[in-house]
Amino acid sequence: MKLINIFKNTIMKKNNNITLLTKLEGLLKSHDWTYQYSDDNRWYEAGRASASRIQELMEECANQDLGTMARTLYDKHNPFNQEQNV
């Protein structure tokens, strides 16, 4: 019975990790990477809120030992990433 509980916990943790990374990638894909340059305060505030949520998810990923994977996703979707553009 104890082995079954360990197995269930492992599966639940993996599912949670997948969900977390999927949420992060969705936010990164839809994020306005140039919001700082907007003349419209509504677009700026929306971009800032999105950036804040991305930062929160990045920290949550790091707390779940997913920091490297989260950083890879971030770098992949960030158009200003110098390594990606080489």
N, C-alpha and C positions, 0 to 999 in steps of 0.2 A: 504494500500500500504506500509506503514511504517513497519508493522508486517512482510510482505513478505520479505522486505529487511533485516530485522533482522534475519529471518529464513535462507535466502540465505547466509548471512555472517557467521552464526553459522555452516552451512553445509560446507562452504568453509574452515573455520578454522579447522574443524574436519578432512576434507580430507587432508589438509596441514599437520596436526599433524601425521596422519597415514603415509603419504608419507615420512615425516622426520624420523619417527621411523623405517620404512621399510628400508630406505637408511642406517641408522645407523646399523641396524641388519645385513644387507648385508655386510657392511664393516667389522663388527666384526667377522662374519663367515669366511671371506676370509683373514683376517689379519694374518700375520706371527708373532706370539707372541714371537718368539725367534730371531728376526732379529738382535738384538744387538750382538749376538754371531757369526754372519756370518763372514767368512773369505773373502767373495766376496763383494767388495764395492757396486756392483750393487744391490745385495740383501739387503744390509744394507740401502742404499739410498731409495729403494722401500719400505722397512718396515718403515723407518722414515717418508716418505711421507704419508703412510697409517695411521700411528699413529697421524700425524699432522691433517689429514682430520677427523679422528675419534674425536680428541679433538675439532675441529671446530664444528662438528655436535653435540657433547655433550653440548657445550656452546650454540649453537642455540636452542637445546632442552630445556635447562635451561631457556633461554629467553622466551620460549613459555609455561612455566610452566609444562614442561615435564621432568624436571630434575630427579625426582624419577624413572620414567619409564626408562629413558635413563641409569641411574646408574644400575638398575636391569638388563637390557640387557647386559651392559658392564660386570657386575659381572658374569652373566650366561655364557658368552662366553670366559671369561678370564681364561685360564687353571691354572694360578698362584693364583687365588682367594682362599684364605685359608678357608673361610666359606663354599664354594662350595665343598671343598675336605674333609670336616669333616664327 
